[in-house]
Amino acid sequence: MIEGVEAEALARRFGTPLYAYSKALIRARWEELVAAFPAGSLIGYAVKANSNPAILSLLARWGAGAELVSGGELALALKAGFQPPKIVFSGVGKTQAEMRAGIRKGILAFNVESEEELSLLIKTARGMGRRARVSIRVNPAIAISTHPHIATATARSKFGVSPREALRLSLRAARDPSLSFVGLHSHLGSQIFEARPYERESRILADLARTLSSRGIPVKLLDFGGGFGVDESGRRRFPLESVSRVLSRAAGSLSGPARLAVEPGRFLVAESGTLLTRLLYRKETIGRRLLVVDAGMNDFVRPALYGARHAILPARRRPGPRTPVDVAGPVCESADFLARGMRLPPLEPGDVLAILNAGAYGFSMGSNYNSRPRPAEVLVDGREVRLIRRRQSGAELLGCYP
Ligand SMILES: Cc1ncc(COP(=O)(O)O)c(C=O)c1O
């Protein structure tokens, strides 16, 4: 069941592959975050996790802010109703057009990641006769135990600048008449399940903030990024209370207390999403049993890209012993597996399988690889189902070629 609706009925009505989201689960996670952080904190949803406009407007309506990384995400966030004073813009490669769009709308902060970016932002704001608000993104060089692709604050990472460089850039930003200095930002990475890295991060940012305030530059915003882990198979839980305590203490420890900001993406939407796929064929290869399904790595890349182990269930209970099988997609790549060694009961072609916790970095990381159309998405609210993205048609696929 996805809330009050049978997963199999959804697959029948909308076809597969299909992303189905539970509104109640997004709401529950949102309320958990609001309760955990002090009133007035900015909870900026990381739009990249799932940028479906229907989901964005829910979060905007409930009062979330947004963290985004492209002009496209800015346009989507504004259309969904996020207020510019609650929007922060990160990313190592912002273009001048993206800067202009953010300045025009008056967003809360550009999280600036290099000196050259800062120079272009100054030039752009000056040219527009406007002030751009700026936070500096710090790379605190903290290694976390997660997949290397999603560790974003190690010494070798491309994101942010060293604390020393951040101090210099903050001083420059604070003195420039075209900028308004807002604060400091950092993001450790994704799929974190411990409070300790946040403790180290918050200490580094708070120390830097104290140095700045001793030079007469108040830090108004301390943005600690996202990374709140959601276990793909549902075993571990993120220590939200401890992390909130650590971050609140750091933000409150400054002489003029800074506003606390966090940027959770996955935490809000991962559990709400289920990817429904239909079994096409069963086959045996040398020494293993394979199920070939109609969703591939173009629809859901996390298992292939990060080795993520998402739980998979048959949509309808099936009798018989559960034995290990590999679940592969139709894409022409050896990496195109949705699971390996998943224990499943005997299944028949046509059966629907549900890939769990697929609401974050699922559809949003998908592609048209192998010229496969993008899947449909539905939002379930109790017994109500709303199509929130049509399945891409063949004509749409061909439509971009002149
Ligand atoms: C700057 C920044 N903030 C927030 C996030 C959200 O991370 P998560 O979805 O793990 O919370 C990301 C993810 O890449 C990010 O790069």
PDBQT file of the ligand as one rigid body, heavy atoms in Angstrom, charges set to zero:
ROOT
HETATM    1  C1  LIG A 501      25.094  22.243  -0.519  1.00  0.00    +0.000 C 
HETATM    2  C2  LIG A 501      24.178  21.108  -0.252  1.00  0.00    +0.000 A 
HETATM    3  N1  LIG A 501      23.240  21.233   0.697  1.00  0.00    +0.000 NA
HETATM    4  C3  LIG A 501      22.367  20.249   0.980  1.00  0.00    +0.000 A 
HETATM    5  C4  LIG A 501      22.400  19.047   0.299  1.00  0.00    +0.000 A 
HETATM    6  C5  LIG A 501      21.401  17.991   0.665  1.00  0.00    +0.000 C 
HETATM    7  O1  LIG A 501      21.981  16.816   1.081  1.00  0.00    +0.000 OA
HETATM    8  P1  LIG A 501      21.050  15.651   1.682  1.00  0.00    +0.000 P 
HETATM    9  O2  LIG A 501      20.018  15.358   0.657  1.00  0.00    +0.000 OA
HETATM   10  O3  LIG A 501      21.976  14.525   1.906  1.00  0.00    +0.000 OA
HETATM   11  O4  LIG A 501      20.455  16.195   2.928  1.00  0.00    +0.000 OA
HETATM   12  C6  LIG A 501      23.362  18.862  -0.691  1.00  0.00    +0.000 A 
HETATM   13  C7  LIG A 501      23.426  17.593  -1.429  1.00  0.00    +0.000 C 
HETATM   14  O5  LIG A 501      24.163  17.361  -2.318  1.00  0.00    +0.000 OA
HETATM   15  C8  LIG A 501      24.260  19.920  -0.976  1.00  0.00    +0.000 A 
HETATM   16  O6  LIG A 501      25.195  19.791  -1.927  1.00  0.00    +0.000 OA
ENDROOT
TORSDOF 0
